[in-house]
Amino acid sequence: MSTQKITPCLWFEKDCEKAINFYVSVFNSAPGSNGGSRIMSIKKYPDNIPNPPWPKEVSDKVLTAIFELEGQRFMALDGGPGIFPKSGQISLLIDCENQKEVDHFWNNLTEGGEPKAQQCGWLADKYGMTWQVNPKRLGELLSDTDKDKSGRVMQAMLQMKKIDIAKLEEAYNGK
């Protein structure tokens, strides 16, 4: 088994354990999933920290959690608010085989998320993570050497929140 040289670390202000359980369930319930997403370990902050940087009534915070989504390993933690701002400048890209898969990830990850952060297959979920839910077909259509066809696909995509493969195909075919 090879090890990853780089493991993305996801910083949560709170609800780290809820978030990673949610992500694992979304990926394991995806069409065509082999159920390979899993939580590997969760370590909690000790209860005896004298002056924690979070309210005393908050307990059970995750110091570190290691989990995998479709074989990609991540680390996550409850780091608290205000230290690092959330940024859409980095996102997690999900390559989808078909519209059913796009719909599954989009519908689950947008639930409770920020509607203003939904554009061209991008979204921010209820935990503040930014995702791109894109069908592989989008890349194929945009890569066509016929600039008119690929240009129409680009224009169609720019009007979408969730990517609709049928509408991309229509644009590609000039309909």
GIVEN-V414716 format. One line per field, one symbol per residue. ss: DSSP state (h for helix, s for strand, l for the rest). psi: psi as a letter, one per 30 degrees, with the letter a starting at -180 (. if undefined). burial: b if it has 24 or more other ideal C-beta (glycine too) atoms within 12 Angstrom, else e. A space follows every 50 residues. Layout:
ss->???
psi->???
burial->???
This chain:
ss->lllllllssssslllhhhhhhhhhhhhhlllllllllsssssssllllll lllllllllllssssssssllssssssslllllllllllllsssssllhh hhhhhhhhhhllllhhhlsllssslllllsssssshhhhhhhllllhhhh hhhhhhhhllllllhhhhhhhhlll
psi->kllkekjkkkkkelgeeeeeeeeeeeefgkkgkgggklkelkklklfgke ilglkffklhkkekkklkjhfkklklljfllfekkkkgfkljkjjkflee eeeeeeeeffjgajefgjkhfklkafggkklkjkkeeeeeeffkfjfeee eeeeeeeffldkkjeeeeeeeegg.
burial->eeeeeeeeebbbbbbbbbbbebbbebbbebeebeeebbbeebeebeeeee eeeeeeeeeebbbbbbbbbbebbbbbbbbeeeeeebeeeebbebbbeebe bbebbbbbbbeebeeebbebbbbbbbbbbbbbbbbebbeebbeeeeeebe ebbeebbeebbbbbbebbbebbeee
